[in-house]
């Protein structure tokens, strides 16, 4: 799974991230930082901080696309 990088003018979007996370099975009633932490533990263990950065967002979009 190799995510495409975000373009220079594209920022990670929290609403889209939440939708993608719930679409792949994460609990929609959980706060976004907790959801991101769980996602990062599984798909980005090198940095688990619960923050929506460009790399986490790109990984999330790629993972959601193959679901």
Number of C-alpha atoms within 10 A of each C-alpha: 8 8 14 12 12 13 8 6 5 9 12 15 12 13 10 13 21 20 13 19 21 16 13 14 10 16 14 13 8 12 10 19 14 14 20 25 19 17 19 21 14 11 16 16 12 9 12 16 15 17 16 20 13 16 15 22 24 19 20 24 17 16 17 17 10 8 8
